[in-house]
Amino acid sequence: MLQRARAGAIAGIAGGLVFGMMMGMMGMLPVIASMVGSSSAIVGFVIHLMMSAMIGGGFGVVLGALATTTGRSVGAGAAYGMAWWVIGPLTMMPLMMGQGFGAGWTASAVVAAMPSLMGHVIYGVITGFTFRRLSASRAPKRALRTA
């Protein structure tokens, strides 16, 4: 379990780096920083990477056992990214910003969050792929049998 959490955290950082760069290009990092009372893109990027590592660790623990092939791991990662889009920008962020429960679920809020959905899916795909690569490299090698 600990190995899966560690591999997931590392994979989450990989996904977070790509997603964080996308967020930086869209000017969204100050929004992340605002959760801690800052407007700095650097603070937002650091917070984003910390969350990416924690969420990636969760991927390793919750879905790591399903990551038996690259395809399954990438698919699980994409679904996990979509779930975090619902949990994060649509639910938790409005609450943390004092907007109340359900504020992220209005039609206009969901439409405005659509670019974030793509970023969360990309995060999940990269996290799933990287998790599989890390897990496969740590798996015990089986001896080749000769016929």
C-alpha positions in Angstrom: 0.0 0.0 0.0 2.8 2.4 0.9 4.6 1.7 -2.4 1.4 2.4 -4.3 0.9 5.7 -2.4 4.5 6.7 -3.1 4.3 5.8 -6.8 1.0 7.6 -7.0 2.4 10.7 -5.4 5.3 10.8 -7.8 2.9 10.1 -10.7 0.6 12.9 -9.4 3.5 15.4 -9.5 4.2 14.4 -13.1 0.5 15.0 -14.0 0.5 18.2 -11.9 3.5 19.6 -13.7 1.7 19.4 -17.1 -1.6 20.5 -15.7 0.1 23.3 -13.8 1.8 24.6 -16.9 -1.6 24.6 -18.7 -3.1 26.5 -15.7 -0.2 29.0 -15.9 -0.8 29.7 -19.6 -4.5 30.3 -18.8 -3.7 32.6 -15.9 -5.4 30.3 -13.4 -2.6 29.9 -10.8 -3.5 33.1 -8.9 -7.0 31.6 -8.4 -5.4 28.6 -6.7 -3.2 30.9 -4.6 -6.3 32.8 -3.5 -7.3 29.8 -1.4 -4.5 30.8 1.0 -4.9 34.5 0.6 -2.2 35.1 -2.0 -2.3 36.3 -5.6 1.1 34.9 -6.6 1.2 32.5 -9.5 4.3 30.8 -7.9 2.3 30.2 -4.6 -0.5 28.8 -6.7 1.9 26.5 -8.6 3.4 25.2 -5.3 -0.1 24.6 -3.8 -1.2 22.9 -7.1 1.8 20.6 -7.0 1.2 19.7 -3.3 -2.4 18.9 -4.1 -1.3 16.9 -7.2 1.0 14.8 -5.1 -1.6 14.1 -2.4 -4.3 13.3 -5.0 -1.8 11.1 -6.9 -1.1 9.2 -3.7 -4.8 8.7 -3.4 -4.9 7.3 -6.9 -2.2 4.8 -6.0 -4.0 3.6 -2.9 -7.6 3.6 -4.3 -7.0 2.6 -8.0 -3.5 1.3 -8.0 -4.5 -2.4 -7.9 -6.5 -1.8 -11.1 -3.4 -0.6 -12.9 -2.5 -4.0 -14.3 -2.0 -2.7 -17.9 -1.2 0.7 -19.3 -4.6 1.0 -20.8 -6.4 0.2 -17.6 -4.2 2.6 -15.7 -4.7 5.4 -18.1 -8.5 4.8 -18.2 -8.6 4.7 -14.4 -6.5 7.9 -14.3 -8.9 9.7 -16.7 -11.9 8.7 -14.6 -10.1 9.8 -11.4 -9.3 13.1 -13.0 -12.9 13.6 -13.9 -13.9 12.8 -10.3 -11.5 15.3 -9.0 -12.9 17.9 -11.3 -16.3 17.4 -9.6 -14.7 17.4 -6.1 -12.3 20.3 -6.7 -13.4 23.2 -8.9 -17.1 22.4 -8.8 -17.4 21.6 -5.0 -14.4 22.4 -2.8 -13.1 25.6 -4.4 -16.4 27.5 -4.2 -16.7 26.4 -0.6 -13.2 27.5 0.2 -13.8 30.8 -1.5 -16.9 31.5 0.7 -19.4 31.0 -2.2 -21.4 28.2 -0.4 -22.3 24.6 -1.3 -23.7 24.2 -4.8 -22.2 27.5 -6.2 -20.1 25.5 -8.6 -23.1 23.5 -9.8 -24.9 26.3 -11.6 -25.1 26.0 -15.4 -22.8 29.0 -15.9 -20.3 27.7 -13.4 -20.1 24.3 -15.0 -19.7 25.9 -18.5 -16.9 28.1 -17.1 -15.2 25.1 -15.6 -15.1 23.1 -18.8 -11.4 24.0 -19.6 -10.6 22.7 -16.1 -12.3 19.4 -17.0 -9.9 18.9 -19.8 -7.0 19.7 -17.5 -8.2 17.3 -14.9 -8.5 14.5 -17.5 -5.0 15.2 -18.8 -3.7 15.2 -15.2 -5.4 11.8 -14.7 -4.1 10.3 -17.9 -0.5 11.3 -17.2 -0.8 10.2 -13.5 -2.2 6.8 -14.6 0.4 6.3 -17.3 3.3 7.4 -15.0 1.9 5.2 -12.1 1.9 2.2 -14.4 5.5 2.8 -15.6 6.7 3.3 -12.0 4.8 0.2 -10.8 6.0 -2.0 -13.7 9.6 -1.0 -13.1 9.3 -2.0 -9.5 7.6 -5.3 -10.1 9.7 -8.4 -9.5 11.1 -9.8 -12.7 10.1 -13.4 -13.5 12.6 -15.8 -14.8 12.3 -16.7 -18.4 11.4 -20.4 -18.9 13.0 -22.4 -21.6 11.0 -25.0 -23.4 
